[in-house]
Amino acid sequence: MEIKLQSIITCPNCGHNKEETMPTNACQYFYECEKCKTILKPLQGDCCVYCSFGSVKCPPIQENKKCC
């Protein structure tokens, strides 16, 4: 299975979305929306902002591994 590194994060506050490259060596716990400046944090039960707000889950989750 090919691991995807690109994910589109959508801000739940303003709806702005942007394609980002996910890190492969760390979880990203915070993300600032460039439009409304809201700081996104993972939702309860998710390991990172990509798992909560991204179009693609983070690389460890894609590989069925435990995330950070």
KEKE-3310 file (N, C-alpha, C; in steps of 0.2 Angstrom, whole numbers, plus 5000, padded with zeros to 4 digits):
npx = (5004:5003:5009:5001:5006:5001:4988:4973:4969:4955:4947:4937:4931:4930:4930:4940:4952:4967:4981:4993:5009:5011:5021:5033:5039:5035:5020:5008:5002:4996:4989:4988:4975:4977:4968:4958:4965:4963:4968:4970:4967:4969:4954:4945:4951:4958:4974:4981:4981:4979:4972:4960:4956:4960:4960:4966:4972:4985:5002:5007:4994:4989:4997:4992:4997:5002:5000:5011)
npy = (4994:5011:5025:5040:5057:5069:5080:5087:5100:5105:5119:5119:5130:5141:5135:5136:5128:5119:5111:5101:5095:5080:5077:5064:5059:5063:5068:5080:5091:5104:5116:5131:5140:5148:5158:5162:5161:5152:5140:5124:5109:5091:5081:5073:5057:5056:5056:5067:5083:5080:5068:5072:5083:5082:5077:5065:5052:5052:5046:5035:5030:5026:5015:5006:5007:5012:5028:5041)
npz = (5000:4996:5004:5008:5008:5006:5012:5014:5024:5033:5040:5054:5058:5049:5037:5027:5017:5014:5006:5013:5017:5026:5041:5042:5053:5065:5075:5072:5082:5083:5072:5063:5056:5041:5037:5046:5058:5068:5080:5077:5086:5089:5088:5102:5104:5092:5085:5079:5070:5057:5057:5062:5055:5042:5024:5022:5033:5045:5041:5050:5054:5042:5039:5048:5061:5078:5082:5086)
capx = (5000:5007:5007:5000:5009:4998:4982:4970:4966:4949:4946:4930:4928:4929:4929:4946:4956:4974:4984:4999:5013:5012:5027:5033:5043:5032:5013:5007:4996:4993:4989:4985:4972:4980:4963:4955:4970:4961:4973:4967:4970:4966:4948:4946:4952:4962:4981:4984:4976:4977:4967:4954:4953:4963:4957:4970:4974:4993:5006:5006:4987:4988:5000:4989:5002:5000:5003:5015)
capy = (5000:5017:5030:5047:5062:5075:5080:5094:5102:5110:5123:5119:5137:5146:5132:5137:5122:5120:5105:5101:5089:5078:5074:5056:5057:5066:5070:5087:5092:5110:5119:5137:5141:5154:5163:5165:5161:5147:5135:5117:5103:5085:5080:5067:5050:5057:5057:5073:5087:5077:5063:5076:5088:5081:5073:5059:5051:5053:5040:5029:5027:5023:5009:5003:5007:5017:5035:5045)
capz = (5000:4995:5009:5005:5012:5006:5015:5014:5031:5032:5046:5055:5060:5043:5031:5023:5016:5011:5005:5017:5017:5033:5043:5043:5059:5071:5075:5072:5087:5082:5066:5063:5050:5038:5035:5052:5063:5073:5081:5077:5090:5087:5092:5106:5101:5086:5087:5076:5066:5050:5058:5064:5050:5035:5020:5023:5039:5045:5039:5054:5054:5035:5040:5054:5067:5083:5080:5091)
cpx = (5004:5004:5007:5003:5006:4991:4979:4966:4960:4948:4939:4927:4926:4928:4935:4950:4962:4977:4991:5002:5013:5019:5027:5036:5040:5024:5013:5001:4993:4994:4985:4982:4975:4975:4961:4959:4968:4966:4969:4971:4966:4959:4950:4946:4956:4969:4984:4979:4974:4972:4960:4951:4956:4959:4960:4972:4982:4996:5006:4999:4986:4991:4998:4994:4999:5004:5006:5012)
cpy = (5006:5022:5037:5052:5068:5075:5087:5095:5107:5113:5122:5125:5141:5142:5132:5130:5123:5113:5106:5095:5086:5076:5067:5054:5060:5068:5077:5088:5099:5112:5125:5138:5148:5159:5166:5164:5156:5142:5129:5113:5097:5084:5074:5061:5050:5058:5064:5077:5084:5071:5066:5080:5087:5076:5066:5058:5051:5046:5034:5026:5023:5016:5005:5002:5012:5023:5038:5043)
cpz = (5000:5001:5006:5010:5011:5009:5015:5020:5030:5039:5048:5057:5054:5037:5026:5023:5013:5011:5009:5016:5024:5035:5044:5050:5065:5070:5075:5076:5086:5075:5066:5056:5047:5037:5042:5059:5069:5074:5082:5082:5088:5091:5097:5103:5095:5089:5084:5072:5060:5051:5059:5058:5043:5031:5019:5030:5039:5043:5043:5054:5047:5035:5045:5059:5072:5081:5086:5098)
residu = (MET:GLU:ILE:LYS:LEU:GLN:SER:ILE:ILE:THR:CYS:PRO:ASN:CYS:GLY:HIS:ASN:LYS:GLU:GLU:THR:MET:PRO:THR:ASN:ALA:CYS:GLN:TYR:PHE:TYR:GLU:CYS:GLU:LYS:CYS:LYS:THR:ILE:LEU:LYS:PRO:LEU:GLN:GLY:ASP:CYS:CYS:VAL:TYR:CYS:SER:PHE:GLY:SER:VAL:LYS:CYS:PRO:PRO:ILE:GLN:GLU:ASN:LYS:LYS:CYS:CYS)
# end
